[in-house]
């Protein structure tokens, strides 16, 4: 008789343990989802910063630097306008760092004859409550822009 009453007292303990483990699993999955969303938000922010940096750098490009012919004379002679891309780097870096919120995260370079490229990259630390996961993940984004030359409209 004693064995039977002892078994009845233990009945349902597995259900309680299973319910508690499911609650912990759900909280763990929510924490991982929040941390991964933080990484995605950082990527989007870096892409926006790279776009702003490239556009800021492209707006600083000097068209037709001082030379023998003025820009209008060069256009009349059928010569393409020359671009001085040396002035854009400082504006590009400053805009990228300001927009991303991380100092020294922006690098700017010249691509071809008339395009500037801004790359924003930095490691983002994420704490995931699972052993062996988490740490620092490198996030980067790149955007290219070309300066607008005079009042030219883009081709449709």
HELIX and SHEET records of a PDB file:
HELIX    1   1 UNK A    2  UNK A   10  1                                   9    
HELIX    2   2 UNK A   13  UNK A   59  1                                  47    
HELIX    3   3 UNK A   71  UNK A   76  1                                   6    
HELIX    4   4 UNK A   85  UNK A   87  5                                   3    
HELIX    5   5 UNK A   88  UNK A  100  1                                  13    
SHEET    1   A 2 UNK A  62  UNK A  63  0                                        
SHEET    2   A 2 UNK A  83  UNK A  84 -1                                        
SHEET    1   B 3 UNK A 106  UNK A 111  0                                        
SHEET    2   B 3 UNK A 115  UNK A 126 -1                                        
SHEET    3   B 3 UNK A 135  UNK A 145 -1                                        
END                                                                             
